[in-house]
Amino acid sequence: MGAHRQLSSQAGSLQDMGGGTPAYSTSKAALNALTKILANEPSGSGVLVNTVCPGWTATDMGGGVVWAATLPDDGPTGGFFRTGRPLPW
């Protein structure tokens, strides 16, 4: 039916979080948390909610975003992905 994609960063992964950019990392962690919350809204809506980390890019957001935008109706929801592979929260 539809998909909701959020563009995040692996810097928002609690497992990989370190120093250096606290405001950026915590904002992405909050976005990742919102993904989990929205994905757990009442089922039956047919909307998939995922977060994608495009990786380091100069200008082009790459295939990871396209992958998430073209998921089938029975695709994953509530996930955090990079190049179509799950990332740790």
N, C-alpha and C positions, 0 to 999 in steps of 0.2 A: 504494500500500500504506500509506504513512504519511508524515508530515512532522515534522521537528524544527525548531522556530522559536526563535530567540534574539532577545531584544530588546536592541538596541544603540543607538548614537548616532552621528551623523555626526562627533562629536568624536573618535571612534576611527579615523577615516580618516587614514592617514598623509599623504595628499596635502593634507588640509586642517588638519592638526594645527598648533596654535599654542600660545601661552602661556595662563596663567590657571588651568587646572584640571588639573595634571599627573597626579594620582592617578586622577581620573575618566577622562581621555583614555587613559591607559595601560591601565586596566582594560577599557575598551571595545575597545582595539586587541587586547588578549589574547583577548577574546571573539570578535572577528572572525577572529583566527588560528585559534582552536578550530573555528570554522565551516568554514574551508578544510580543516583536518585531518580532521574528521569526514566532510565531503562526499567526501573522497578515500579513505575506507575501502573495502574490497572491494565492487565493484558487485554488483548482483543482489539487494540487500536490499529494494529498492523504497521506501527511505526517502529523502526529500528533506531536505537540511539547508541552511537559509538564515538570514541575519540581517536584521532589519528595524529601520530607524530610523523611529519614528512621527512625528518632527518635534516641534515645540513644541506641547504640549497642556496644557490646564488640568486636565482630569479624564478625558476620553474619549480612548482610544488611537487612535481614528480608523480610517479604511479601510485603511491600509497593513498593519496587523496582520491584518485580516480577509482581505485579498487573499492573504497568505502562508499563512494557515490553510486556504484553500480551493483550493489549487493542484491541478491534475489530476495523476495519477500520472506523466505525462511532462513535468511542469513543470520549471523550472530548479532546480538544486541547486548549492551552493557559492557562492551570491551574497550580495550586500549591497544591500538595496533600501530605497527610500523612495517611498511612494505607487505601488508597482509598477514603479518605474524603477530601474535599476542605479546604485549609487553607487561612486565609486572607493575602492579599499581604502586 
